[in-house]
Amino acid sequence: MNVHDFIEWMKAYVFFYPLIMSIAWLIGGVFFYWRREKGQSKEPPPLERHPMVSVLIPAHNEERDLRDAVTSIFESDYDNLEVIVINDASTDGTQDVIEALMKEYPSLRAVRLTQNMGKANALNAALPMTQGEVIGTLDADSMLDRHAIEWAVWHFIHFPRVGAVTGNPRVRNRTTLLAKIQTAEYASVISLIKRTQRLVGKLMTVSGVVAAWRKTALVSVGGWDPRSVTDDIDMTWRLETRFWDIRYEPNMLCWMLVPETLKGIWHQRLRWALAQFTGVGREIVGNPFWGWNGAVIACVCLLQFIVSILLDMRYDKDLWKVVFWVVWYPVAYWAFNATAAAVSFPKGMFRSMEQPATWVSPDRGVR
């Protein structure tokens, strides 16, 4: 194959791959909704038993948002649970917030680490302390829906092979153009794609923002890998190599914060793109073109957003408001993500896999 043929092959691949996959996600998402969500009660299903659930909240410099996360769990309708906050070498007032919360909620437990060793190490440090049959993980900048735990536990009770249940994160800060674009993106990338993957029985990624795990499944793979840049993707794949079933539960809602500055979104996408070059994968929607093929991909992209927004309005009634902003996604956002992937390539190629993936305080958006 000469250079010209290779370039033509690449152009065809980059055009047809996002086109075909978007159509597949559209069909799969609609079919999942028709088969499993249409007519479903919004109330959680009755549970034959209530196993203990241990919710872990790893935190690094989260003094602003940690209280919201902890309070949302204690306000859950599920009563047989424990909450453990892991302060991973925070340099702000996170520890003061934890101590105040422990006075307010006497059952709250905490772990304090003095060296920044990353999210995976923080979770591993708390795992031996847990008493629950089910382990929940929640990002410190997120708020859990009061019925989320019930929806997750139902899967573990009825299906012994279920090793993890991934939730449905929704964006709660929608004050800027970037945040509104990401609101639509999460509806498409998280919800629509995971609906399709659930139909074929092979979820590729458990959402790191909110998830529930069977404790025996976590132990069977040795816990979280501290070397992984994206612990959620890595854990998903390792569980599936042990034949654990991974499920998506759209009713397992949480409300999260997303970056609202170019600098914040740049660092986030660099980390996500870095995962592609360090042994783990990520869904890629595609790249823009000028001309008729670019118009086709842009139209299919917008159709994917519109359908996903309509499906997720069941859980987020105000989601329709961001449809007017998604036009910026194929116009500029693709190029932004593609640039992040290109910049991360040399970093991923030469990164030492023996070093732990440590925390870097992210942009949590404006209030």
Disulfide bonds with the S-S distance in Angstrom:
none
